[in-house]
């Protein structure tokens, strides 16, 4: 097609959007794009955001390549159509809908239930901005056919998002996500007249009892026998976690955590952080400063929708920030050491530490490894009826305890971690002591992440991954590659995905494209046996190997592959 043809197509679609956009801000933006009539109009209106990893996410603005009320109505239409195509009962399907405190989230949620009602689909909308785990729990406990959470999680302030769960309570995966994506018709947005009134009788308005039910469930995640003598600092990073988090901890018998007041209330502009992700450098500085001032034992942080959890712990005179793998194995040890049964199942991902597999073997429980993302992590527990899912985690600070929330839950995981830290404190220990005990038992495991940002125009799979796949390196730095596993291969035990696993002696490297950015992520792990209880020497050796491995990866990526 010529540029003129693309422009004509963009103009036709943009004018339809203009007629059906209820938002004055994005209408004005569309009018300007039409008036300018340049490449930006073509880019915004001849394609749409990709509906994929559990839903859709992007910058707010006008057009199908942005998040806005028209786009939300289009996606909700596709969801309603898919639900009705698969509805086997006489009763209309039920969808539970929640939302965070970002700009436009509430109106996106209200638009969604109005679209659903127009198709005869019942909905239950949560009463106020709530954590994502509340939505995931409510959707499963109510036996809903689907759940929708309007959230962009830890994305920048200018983003909005839309997360979708199905009747098994888990984030949608193939083929459901593909079927919904195929129904998204961004060229023909629904008209206002087709939407139901917000007061329609099949739009059920939830009350605070729904949130209290989650609080009751979450607070029961710990035993009531252990002591609760621990001083914590908590930050929700301007998100929606505070009220539910405090209620859960109070009901579980903990002293109320000390709040980082400047970050305690929901604020969609996230004024004190450059990026509202607890993984980011500097995001927890205020919390750690307060913990030092108050002589606290522990810092806990949630991301803005409270499905992730970060931890910084005091160990002697030092404050130690734990990574996702370290938190994951500590939680696993806490859960497995208290429960019983060889039917118990723990799960992590191909990019996470292998230490969990050794802990599982030690406790004689089942272990599974999946692709990244909780839509995959919860899957082995759903599919294997002989297994009892008790814990799953991914290295990006996501943790799931039990089978009542089939997604990561930053509140129940925080509670169990606080219980662990409290129990250890009564013994004169910290979680660092327990981590070293695990290392002594299973070897020191160290992990790191290397990222390579690419030109946005790069076709990552074809231009970057394909050469490494067809000609994997024989060495990375001083480390010989003893096995190369292509996760796109039909021989792979996992669903096909664009990733490459390179095994080395006592370690591995996983190379995979980011699902949301023009970036390749490289996850590295090394292990080092502990000899004569000399943890320090083994840890130093592991740290040295990690540095060498990261240097090798960096050097390798500077060389253009043929």
Buried (B, 14 or more C-beta within 10 A) or exposed (E): EEEEEBBEBBBEBBEBBBEBBBBEBBBEBBBEBBEEEEEBBBBBBBBBBBBBBBBBBBBBBBBBBBBBBBBBBBBBBBBBBBBBEEBEEEEBBBBBBBBBBBBBBBBBBBBBBBBBBBBBBBBBBBEBBBBBBBBBBBBBBBEBBBBBBBBBBBBEBBBBBBBBBBBBBBBBBEEBBEBBBEBBBBBEBBEEEBBBEEEBEBBBEBEEEBBEBBBEBBBBBBEEEBEBEBBBBBBBBBBBBBBBBBBBBBBBBBEEBBBBEEBBBBBBEBEBBEBBBBBBEEBBEBBBEBBEEEEBBBBBBBBBBBBBBBBBBBBEEEBBBBBBBBBBBBBBBBBBEBEEEEEBBBBBBBBBBBBBBBBBEBBEBBBBBBBBBBBBBBBBBBEBEEBBBBBBBBBBBBBBBBBBBBBBBBBBBBBBBBBBBBBBBEEEBBBBEBBBEBBBEBBBBBBBBBEBEBEEEBEBEEEBBBEBBEEBBEEBBEBEBEEBBBBBEEEBEBEEBBBBBBBBEBBBBBBBBBBEEBBBBBBBBBBBEBEEEEBEEBBEBBBEBBBBBBBBBEEBBEEEBE
